[in-house]
């Protein structure tokens, strides 16, 4: 019995697959204003269709979102418009589909290839998944682009010829996925519909695009819309249905002359609202937790929102659509990309946030867009859009809008299961993303990977600890054994296959301490602790990010009381060198020093492919002078992220707990030592500082006498002692209701951040020798005078509180 991937086949031969010219005319609502000449010719099928085409060519009909014709008209009035090859990306698809190697292939070169390429539409040897993607027909788009920019009718004629060849062959196309039609399925129909919309807008007035080709295009649009409306009568998770109904909404708004457009719009509206309610997490991430599929769904939602009548359906006002943009900003690296988590490529979110700013005017998104895009490219992308919902010009609105730097604070995106740990937004700042979410199913194959509590680390605009990410094709022979497997991730694996679907990943605690004000953003620690049950033994991982310079990470993996065989893996951009002191150092900078605290029983090295990110902001290596730096940055921004090699370090263990220190470096590997001192205590010695870790604390003593401390996972009902326990130089903070705290001392000033779960009175006991008499400041408000000994401070409610105590006489 066939298992259908979507609904059982419902392809109507006369209403969908083989629509006649007469049926096409009969599908129209001839009372629509603008179709008067069509109505008068209704009894003459051929004449009626020619009149309809004339109406579509007149400019009176609605235009598609991102109309290429409108874009060409606007860019002709802009002397600073970037080269068209920088703005158009479809040539890359032609290179991939037809295996073009070497040389420059822009949109014109790609169109020239298509002028002479013999295309076999029924040859399924391209690969099981690739064959379906081939029938999206994206690779034909350079012909439309070449025609739009040159007016050369050869490109229009060839587009029409290839489309008709496909139309004639489509009934003979058979794919290798059981229960999934190559032509009549959600993704294929959605992709081709977007192409048809551009062709109708661009070629309706071009004689080289014949009447027969134009009518076949309209029949394909009509049949596809009917299929989608009948396919999506009930909600189904995942990107397939969402992008399909978004395009259905687009078609309904573009072709009001189709009598069924109201029904299509109603089906699309219901399903889109269903997806925004149930297929996006509260933090804005799409259900499948893949940045690529998140942006794919956002692109579809943009089309639906920008084509909808805001008076009838204010889709852009839905809070989840706004949150979907915010999620991209929350997850972005300062250098302008999101890591390729799950089945994903590297996502550059600037253009998504540019459209988000177009819709919502969020100042922080403008700041990021201007950081990651050249000014002329910003204008060029806005030229693809029509007027904003309030009627204002998109370019003028953007240029006149305010801009604010986003918060650089670390964040747990608990609903989607990601922790973003960051120092700030400078290109040299360090970041880490921890995957602490579920394994998500899919209609065909899940896009989730078989790794949990894995992480990626970046700094200096480069990847430092990286992972396999998504494959170049789902037909790649390493898809299951490398890209999706735990071995391709920075994780720990045990023997046996993981039970990913029931791994039950949970974040037990998350703290970001010390970065509550811009002044102290690069001070303090982040802690994320979680667990999962993918293996026979429960795996707990705690990752501590010391943000204060010298910054680094401590990773603690725990498998319970009994030893177990495991393999701990990390991947970098260069090979790992063993320096003979049980440290593994990246061969090239920027890189990492990996310091295993517990002795591994074996060491293995390996390699594998992965996309590698290119910074979207200027780097120190970009050369001397503004001219060299601008050229280097523009060149890097114009290139796609390419696949390269990542180098794996696989450490074997036979113990229950693994502790690993990861120290980043920009130019030269630093000296670092780590040793266990009994129980859960660990001491790390690094340039200018000695750190001590326990299960719930971090203490740093700087060489110049300053100290920094943090406590987390405190029991608010059983406060720590309110008097100093750690020596004369160490302050103490305690009190009922206190959940976590961080403080930093030096020059007679104590700066602290306290987290409470209630109205609380806490005691701050400064280092010995600090006189009283100075001010106590809470959240910028002076609340009292510091005592000579411990000071009691009342915090009015649950929250995070900034406290500063400066003792009298310590500053001139």
Beta strands, then each sheet from edge to edge (+ up, - down):
strand 1: 411-413
strand 2: 418-422
strand 3: 431-435
strand 4: 455-459
strand 5: 462-465
strand 6: 492-494
strand 7: 506-513
strand 8: 525-532
strand 9: 539-546
strand 10: 552-558
strand 11: 564-572
strand 12: 576-578
strand 13: 583-586
strand 14: 591-596
strand 15: 602-611
strand 16: 643-655
strand 17: 657-665
strand 18: 672-678
strand 19: 681-686
strand 20: 689-694
strand 21: 697-702
strand 22: 707-711
strand 23: 732-734
strand 24: 738-746
strand 25: 749-756
strand 26: 760-765
strand 27: 775-778
strand 28: 781-785
strand 29: 791-795
strand 30: 799-806
sheet 1: 1+ 2- 3+ 4- 5+
sheet 2: 6+ 11- 16+ 15-
sheet 3: 7+ 8- 9+ 10- 17+ 14- 13+ 12-
sheet 4: 18+ 19- 20+ 21- 22+ 24- 25+ 30- 27+ 28-
sheet 5: 23+ 26- 29+
end
